C-alpha cells in the first residue's frame, strides 16, 4: 500500500531534523605562515560523528576599489572564481579539517569556505565560515633559534619562519618577504627564575651577541617575531639552552 500523506510528512520532518542535526558547526580558517586549513565541528547529533563532509571555497567578489569597469575586468580575470569551487581532496571525507593553502595563495584577497555533511543519504545545508584574508589573519610563527656560546657571551642566530610558497629554483620564500618583521630575543637565567624572560634585543638583525654573562650559569634563549603593522606577536620559539664555561 502507498504511504499515507501523514507518513510522508513524518519522513520529511525526520529528514529535516537529521539535516539540521548533522550540519557542521564552527567552520573556521586556521592559518600559520600562510599554511591555511579549514576546520569544523560535527553537528550536534551523536550520529553526526559518522558523517562525511564536502568543502567548497571562493574568493570574495567586489574587493577592488575604484571604477566599476576595473572591478568588472578583475572579475573576468579571475575566471569566475567568485563562484563556489569544490575542493576535490575534501569531497566526501570523514576528516574535519581541509587544507586550503594552495587555494588561498592570493594573500591579499578575502576568501570564504563552506562545509556540508551527509549521513544515511541525507545532506545538510551548507555552513559558512567568516571572511578570511590571509595577509591580515595568518599568524606569523617564531623564528628558528640556534645558540653558540663563547667566552662570557652567547651568540644567537635567527632564521625567519618560512611560507609554503617557493621561488622558481625551489627554495621556500620566508615571511620577511611579506611583512616588515622585527625579532624579539629574551634570555632566561635558570639560576634565578626559569619563568622570568628578559628582553635583550628587538630589531631586524639575524645574529645577536649577548655579552657580560656569568660563567658556570645555565642560560636559555627564546625569541618571537613581531609584525608592527598588524601589532601582532608570534608565540615563543622553543628554548635553546647553554651553560657558559
ROSEDREN-269674 format. One record per residue (C-alpha): z, y, x; residue in one letter. Coordinates in nm, 2 decimals. Each point is the difference from the previous one (the first is absolute). Layout:
BEGIN
((Z, Y, X), 'A'),
...
This chain:
BEGIN
((0.00, 0.00, 0.00), 'X'),
((-0.07, 0.35, 0.11), 'X'),
((0.30, 0.20, 0.14), 'X'),
((0.13, 0.25, -0.26), 'X'),
((-0.02, 0.37, 0.04), 'X'),
((0.38, 0.00, 0.06), 'X'),
((-0.03, -0.25, 0.28), 'X'),
((-0.28, 0.20, 0.17), 'X'),
((0.21, 0.31, -0.03), 'X'),
((0.29, -0.18, 0.17), 'X'),
((-0.23, -0.12, 0.28), 'X'),
((-0.13, 0.35, 0.06), 'X'),
((0.36, 0.13, 0.00), 'X'),
((0.11, -0.27, 0.24), 'X'),
((-0.30, 0.08, 0.23), 'X'),
((0.09, 0.37, -0.02), 'X'),
((0.36, -0.09, 0.10), 'X'),
((-0.12, -0.21, 0.29), 'X'),
((-0.24, 0.27, 0.11), 'X'),
((0.28, 0.25, 0.01), 'X'),
((0.25, -0.23, 0.16), 'X'),
((-0.22, -0.10, 0.29), 'X'),
((-0.13, 0.35, 0.07), 'X'),
((0.07, 0.09, 0.37), 'X'),
((0.27, 0.25, 0.06), 'X'),
((0.06, 0.27, 0.28), 'X'),
((-0.35, 0.01, 0.14), 'X'),
((0.04, 0.19, 0.33), 'X'),
((-0.18, 0.08, 0.32), 'X'),
((0.19, -0.07, 0.33), 'X'),
((-0.16, 0.13, 0.32), 'X'),
((0.11, 0.00, 0.37), 'X'),
((-0.24, 0.15, 0.25), 'X'),
((-0.28, -0.02, -0.26), 'X'),
((0.06, -0.38, -0.04), 'X'),
((0.00, 0.02, -0.38), 'X'),
((0.10, -0.26, -0.26), 'X'),
((0.04, 0.01, -0.37), 'X'),
((0.32, -0.16, -0.13), 'X'),
((0.13, -0.09, -0.35), 'X'),
((0.27, -0.19, -0.19), 'X'),
((-0.07, -0.28, -0.25), 'X'),
((0.04, 0.07, -0.38), 'X'),
((0.34, -0.04, -0.16), 'X'),
((-0.07, -0.35, -0.15), 'X'),
((0.14, -0.29, 0.20), 'X'),
((-0.35, -0.17, -0.02), 'X'),
((-0.15, 0.30, 0.17), 'X'),
((0.09, -0.15, 0.34), 'X'),
((-0.29, -0.24, -0.05), 'X'),
((-0.25, 0.28, -0.09), 'X'),
((-0.32, 0.07, 0.21), 'X'),
((-0.09, 0.36, 0.08), 'X'),
((-0.32, 0.21, 0.03), 'X'),
((-0.02, 0.32, 0.20), 'X'),
((-0.23, 0.30, -0.03), 'X'),
((-0.01, 0.33, 0.19), 'X'),
((-0.18, 0.33, -0.03), 'X'),
((-0.05, 0.34, 0.17), 'X'),
((0.13, 0.28, -0.22), 'X'),
((-0.29, 0.22, -0.11), 'X'),
((-0.01, 0.38, 0.00), 'X'),
((0.20, 0.06, 0.32), 'X'),
((-0.25, 0.22, 0.17), 'X'),
((0.06, 0.36, -0.05), 'X'),
((-0.27, 0.26, -0.05), 'X'),
((-0.33, -0.01, -0.18), 'X'),
((-0.05, -0.26, -0.27), 'X'),
((-0.34, -0.09, 0.16), 'X'),
((0.17, -0.09, 0.32), 'X'),
((0.24, -0.22, -0.19), 'X'),
((-0.30, -0.16, -0.18), 'X'),
((-0.18, -0.07, 0.34), 'X'),
((0.32, -0.14, 0.14), 'X'),
((0.05, -0.23, -0.30), 'X'),
((-0.36, -0.12, 0.05), 'X'),
((0.06, -0.05, 0.37), 'X'),
((0.30, -0.23, -0.09), 'X'),
((-0.24, -0.23, -0.18), 'X'),
((0.20, 0.02, -0.32), 'X'),
((0.32, -0.12, 0.18), 'X'),
((0.20, 0.19, -0.25), 'X'),
((-0.05, -0.30, -0.23), 'X'),
((0.24, -0.29, 0.05), 'X'),
((-0.09, -0.24, 0.27), 'X'),
((0.12, -0.36, 0.01), 'X'),
((0.19, -0.11, 0.31), 'X'),
((-0.16, -0.34, 0.05), 'X'),
((0.28, -0.14, 0.22), 'X'),
((0.26, 0.09, -0.26), 'X'),
((-0.18, -0.14, -0.31), 'X'),
((0.20, -0.27, -0.18), 'X'),
((0.27, -0.03, 0.27), 'X'),
((0.36, -0.12, -0.04), 'X'),
((0.13, 0.25, 0.26), 'X'),
((0.15, 0.34, -0.10), 'X'),
((-0.15, 0.20, 0.29), 'X'),
((-0.36, 0.10, 0.09), 'X'),
((-0.13, 0.15, 0.32), 'X'),
((-0.20, 0.31, -0.07), 'X'),
((-0.02, 0.13, 0.36), 'X'),
((-0.37, -0.02, 0.02), 'X'),
((-0.05, 0.14, -0.35), 'X'),
((0.21, 0.31, 0.06), 'X'),
((-0.15, 0.09, 0.34), 'X'),
((-0.12, 0.35, -0.11), 'X'),
((0.35, 0.13, 0.07), 'X'),
((-0.03, 0.35, -0.16), 'X'),
((-0.11, -0.15, -0.34), 'X'),
((0.23, -0.08, -0.28), 'X'),
((-0.01, -0.36, -0.13), 'X'),
((0.14, -0.20, -0.30), 'X'),
((0.07, -0.37, -0.02), 'X'),
((0.05, -0.21, -0.31), 'X'),
((0.10, -0.36, -0.07), 'X'),
((-0.02, -0.23, -0.30), 'X'),
((0.14, -0.35, -0.05), 'X'),
((-0.12, -0.31, -0.17), 'X'),
((0.20, -0.30, -0.12), 'X'),
((-0.10, -0.29, -0.24), 'X'),
((-0.33, 0.17, -0.07), 'X'),
((0.16, 0.33, -0.10), 'X'),
((-0.07, 0.32, 0.19), 'X'),
((0.24, 0.30, 0.02), 'X'),
((-0.12, 0.36, -0.01), 'X'),
((-0.04, 0.18, 0.34), 'X'),
((0.31, 0.15, 0.17), 'X'),
((-0.09, 0.32, 0.20), 'X'),
((0.15, 0.12, 0.33), 'X'),
((0.07, 0.37, 0.07), 'X'),
((-0.26, 0.19, 0.19), 'X'),
((0.01, -0.08, 0.37), 'X'),
((-0.15, 0.22, 0.28), 'X'),
((0.03, -0.18, 0.33), 'X'),
((0.02, 0.30, 0.23), 'X'),
((0.28, 0.15, -0.20), 'X'),
((0.19, -0.31, -0.08), 'X'),
((-0.03, -0.26, 0.27), 'X'),
((0.32, -0.04, 0.21), 'X'),
((-0.06, 0.05, 0.37), 'X'),
((0.18, -0.26, 0.20), 'X'),
((0.22, 0.05, 0.31), 'X'),
((-0.16, 0.00, 0.35), 'X'),
((0.02, -0.31, 0.22), 'X'),
((0.27, 0.06, 0.27), 'X'),
((0.02, -0.15, 0.35), 'X'),
((0.29, 0.09, 0.23), 'X'),
((0.01, 0.00, 0.38), 'X'),
((0.31, 0.09, 0.19), 'X'),
((0.02, 0.16, 0.34), 'X'),
((0.28, 0.17, 0.19), 'X'),
((0.23, 0.17, -0.25), 'X'),
((-0.29, 0.05, -0.24), 'X'),
((-0.20, -0.18, -0.27), 'X'),
((-0.38, 0.04, -0.04), 'X'),
((-0.11, -0.04, -0.36), 'X'),
((-0.37, -0.08, -0.08), 'X'),
((-0.12, 0.05, -0.35), 'X'),
((-0.31, -0.14, -0.17), 'X'),
((-0.12, 0.16, -0.32), 'X'),
((-0.02, -0.23, -0.31), 'X'),
((-0.34, -0.14, -0.07), 'X'),
((-0.21, 0.02, -0.31), 'X'),
((-0.21, -0.30, -0.13), 'X'),
((-0.32, 0.19, 0.07), 'X'),
((-0.20, -0.06, 0.32), 'X'),
((-0.23, 0.19, 0.22), 'X'),
((-0.36, -0.12, 0.06), 'X'),
((0.11, -0.18, 0.31), 'X'),
((0.27, -0.19, -0.18), 'X'),
((0.32, 0.18, 0.10), 'X'),
((0.24, 0.11, -0.27), 'X'),
((0.03, 0.36, -0.09), 'X'),
((0.35, 0.13, 0.03), 'X'),
((0.18, 0.21, -0.26), 'X'),
((-0.01, 0.31, 0.23), 'X'),
((-0.37, 0.01, -0.10), 'X'),
((0.10, 0.09, -0.35), 'X'),
((0.33, 0.20, 0.03), 'X'),
((0.16, 0.24, 0.24), 'X'),
((0.29, -0.23, 0.10), 'X'),
((0.32, 0.08, 0.18), 'X'),
((0.22, -0.26, 0.16), 'X'),
((0.38, 0.00, -0.03), 'X'),
((0.18, -0.20, 0.27), 'X'),
((0.37, -0.09, -0.04), 'X'),
((0.24, -0.15, 0.25), 'X'),
((0.30, -0.22, -0.09), 'X'),
((0.29, -0.04, 0.25), 'X'),
((0.13, -0.35, -0.08), 'X'),
((0.33, 0.08, 0.18), 'X'),
((0.08, 0.28, -0.25), 'X'),
((-0.15, -0.10, -0.34), 'X'),
((-0.28, -0.23, -0.08), 'X'),
((-0.09, 0.19, -0.32), 'X'),
((0.00, 0.35, 0.15), 'X'),
((-0.35, 0.11, 0.08), 'X'),
((-0.05, 0.32, 0.20), 'X'),
((-0.34, 0.18, -0.02), 'X'),
((-0.11, 0.05, 0.36), 'X'),
((-0.37, 0.09, -0.05), 'X'),
((-0.24, 0.13, -0.26), 'X'),
((-0.36, 0.07, 0.08), 'X'),
((-0.34, -0.15, 0.07), 'X'),
((0.05, -0.15, 0.34), 'X'),
((-0.05, -0.38, 0.03), 'X'),
((0.22, -0.04, 0.32), 'X'),
((0.35, 0.15, 0.00), 'X'),
((0.25, -0.01, 0.27), 'X'),
((0.37, 0.01, -0.09), 'X'),
((0.22, 0.09, 0.29), 'X'),
((0.36, 0.03, 0.11), 'X'),
((0.11, -0.33, -0.15), 'X'),
((0.30, -0.21, 0.11), 'X'),
((-0.06, -0.31, 0.21), 'X'),
((0.14, -0.32, -0.14), 'X'),
((-0.02, 0.12, -0.36), 'X'),
((-0.22, -0.17, -0.26), 'X'),
((-0.23, 0.25, -0.18), 'X'),
((-0.25, -0.06, -0.28), 'X'),
((-0.30, 0.20, -0.11), 'X'),
((-0.14, 0.04, -0.34), 'X'),
((-0.28, 0.23, -0.12), 'X'),
((-0.17, 0.14, -0.31), 'X'),
((-0.32, 0.17, -0.08), 'X'),
((0.02, 0.33, -0.20), 'X'),
((-0.29, 0.15, -0.19), 'X'),
((0.08, 0.38, -0.02), 'X'),
((-0.28, 0.08, -0.25), 'X'),
((0.15, -0.25, -0.26), 'X'),
((0.36, 0.04, 0.13), 'X'),
((0.03, -0.38, 0.02), 'X'),
((0.16, -0.23, 0.25), 'X'),
((-0.06, -0.36, 0.08), 'X'),
((0.27, -0.27, 0.01), 'X'),
((0.16, -0.05, 0.34), 'X'),
((-0.18, -0.22, 0.25), 'X'),
((0.17, -0.32, 0.12), 'X'),
((0.27, 0.05, 0.27), 'X'),
((-0.10, -0.03, 0.36), 'X'),
((0.31, -0.03, 0.22), 'X'),
((0.07, 0.01, 0.37), 'X'),
((0.30, 0.01, 0.23), 'X'),
((-0.02, 0.25, 0.29), 'X'),
((0.07, -0.15, 0.34), 'X'),
